[in-house]
Amino acid sequence: MKKAALAALFFAFTATAVLAQSPAPQKQTQNAPKTVEQRADEITAGMVKNLRLVPQQVAKLKEVNRNSMRQAEEARSRYKSDPRKLAEQMDIISQTRLSLIKDILTEQQFAQYQSRREEKMGVPREAQSNPASRQGGYQDNN
């Protein structure tokens, strides 16, 4: 049950991040779904905007986001008839992605990322991790 909840949070974060951080819609046909790479690039663009990343970080994060999105799509396809196994795989993908992101970002950037991620997932403020490490300089009003 816990893994299913984590997988649901991963999906919620991904969808929320894409919607909340994407720039104004470009001229794309409404019926044409975005590719995995486009969705991953939008997530990366939001991270660039909100975390003030250096070019080396951007390149690494883009690759991590693209790989994670590809793995998630493959898992959805492979385990569509086995929700328990899908949730397990999504949890692994999510935890791996988070670990890789933590290795790329500075400590302050990661704290900001975690805070924003938890806010988007609807985690109550008193339950959010690392409240003492948050700095007052980061604000996003999107």
N, C-alpha and C positions, 0 to 999 in steps of 0.2 A: 504494500500500500504506500509506503514511504517513497519507494522508487517511482511509482506511478505519479505521485504528487510532484516529485522533483522533475520528472519528464514534462509534466504539465506546466511547471514553472519555466522550464527551458523554452517550451513552445510559446508560452505567454510572453516571456522576455524577448524572444526573437521577433515575434509579431509586433509587440509594442515598440521595440527598438526601431524596427523598420518604419513603422508608421510615424512615430514621434520624432525621429531624427532625420527622416528623408527630406531633401529639399523640395521646393515647389514641384508639383508633378510636371514631368516633361511630356512632350507630345508623343505619347505612346498609346497605341490602341487599347481601349478599355478591356477588350477580350483577351489580349495577349498577356499571359502570365509572365511574371518576371523570372528570369533564369536564376539558378542557385548563385551564380557569380554576381548577378546584379543585386540580389538581396544581401549577399555577404558584403559587397562593396558599399551598399547603403549603410549597413551597420558600422563598417569601418569609417565611413565619412562622418557619421555621428560621433564616433569616438575621437576622431581628429578634431572636430569642432569643440567638443566638450572637455577634452583632456590636454589640449595643446601638445600634441605629439611631434617628435622630430621625425624627419624622413625615414630613418632606419626603423623606427618603431612602426611607422605606417606600413612599410613593406612587409614586416614580419606579421603584423596584425591582420593585414589583408590576406596573407597566406593561411594563417590560423583560422580566420573566419570562413574563408572559402573551403578549406579542408573539412571543417566542422559541419558546414552546411551540406557538403557533398555526402559526408558520412551519415548525417541525419536522414537525408533523402534515400540513401541506400538502405538504411535500417528500416525506414517506413515501408519501403517496397518489399524487402526481404521478410519482415516480420508482421505484415499487415493482418495476418490471421492469428497471430499470437501476441496479444496485448501485453502480457507479462514480460515476454522476452523483449518486445519493443521498448517497454519502459526501462528495462534493465540496460539495454544498449544505449538509449538516450541518456540515461544517468551517467554511463561511462563516458560518452561523448561530451556531455556537459562538464563533467569534472575534469576531463583531460583539457578541454578548451580553457576552463577557468585557470588551471594550473599553468598552461602555456602563456595566457594573458598576464598572469601574475609575474612570470619570469621576464616579460617584455617591458612592462610598465614600471615606473619608479614606485616607491612605497606610497607617496602622496597621490600619484595618479591612480594607483590601484584602489586606494581608500575612496577616492572620488568615484571611481567606476563602480565599486561595490555599493556605495551609498545610492547612487543613481539607479543601479540595477534593482536594488531592494525596493526603492520607491516605486519603480515601474511595475514590480511584481505585487505591489500592494502589501508589503510587509509593514506592520505597524511600526511607527518610529521608535517606540520603546523596545521593540524586539530586534531592531537592526543591529548588525554587527559593527564593532569598532566605533562606537559613538564618540569616544574620547579622541580618536585620531582624525576626526573630521575637522577641516579648517574652514573658517568663515569666508574665505576668498572665492569659493566655487558656488556659483549660482547659475541655474538654467531655468529660464521662465517659459520654456516651450511646453 
